[in-house]
Amino acid sequence: MRQLVFVHGRAQEHKDAATLKGEWLATLRQGLAKSQLELPIPEDAVRFPYYGQTLFDLVSGVPADQAAEVIVRGAGEDSEQRTFAQAIIGEICEQNGITDEQIAGEAAGRVVERGPLNWEWVQAALRAIDRVRPASAATIALITNDVYQYLRNPGIRDQIETGIRQAMQPGVPTVVVGHSLGSVVAYSLLRRDGPASGWRVPLYLTVGCPLGVTAIKRALAPNHHPQCVDKWFNAMDDRDVVALYPLSRKHFPISPEIENKTDVDNQTPNRHGIIGYLNDREVARRIYDALVA
């Protein structure tokens, strides 16, 4: 029997793995119902490795709407993190047509120069993004911090990856779904450990995936298609500022090329939530087809 592994991003705090797994499955069932389908495997063949507490602790457990301030304050001595964050936020501004004048307007009219040492610019840029893409600033701050810590902090990386390794079974065909940070984690792990671990992944499906963002892509280079993955399908809402680009040949050039769907209508406030992806008819159908193949 094939199995399904969900790899989450920043999870909702104060919920356990069973509750979150139930929410993901309920949403997937909504998507399947749009094709008159049902989940084709028992729930115990669905794995949900949970590392949400690790992510929650990265910002000291503060509410999401305060996360940007905490991240800015906490990264004060880490010039590499400042550069990483500024590059991502600057690219998001550029792709969303946000001008220096708009950013200055969010800094109460003060001149704020772009640069890795200027956290005032970062905060003003996040506020400007929020005006163009409502409810997005906290999400961007969190995912930027999450990805940086995962890539640069071995202790955090090990905490995140341990449960995913345990969920994968050698020789068992496993459909892997990665959302947000989870799409970065799963890609890194499948690429690095998949062949030696005997993992078989008929479908790797990513949603809300930031791998096309330049700073993230460069941090993971050289990039290539994981050998253990047969097919990679990526879905995004083009209003999702975390999934800034499709994983096309232009933005994430690997071979074989990733198939992209860019017209998901994600109804969550920031267009990035998992609920707005798994209930998409085609996303759910791709998962179903890979599980019954």
Order of alpha helices (4+ residues) and beta strands (2+ residues): beta-alpha-beta-alpha-alpha-alpha-alpha-alpha-alpha-alpha-beta-alpha-beta-alpha-beta-beta-alpha-alpha
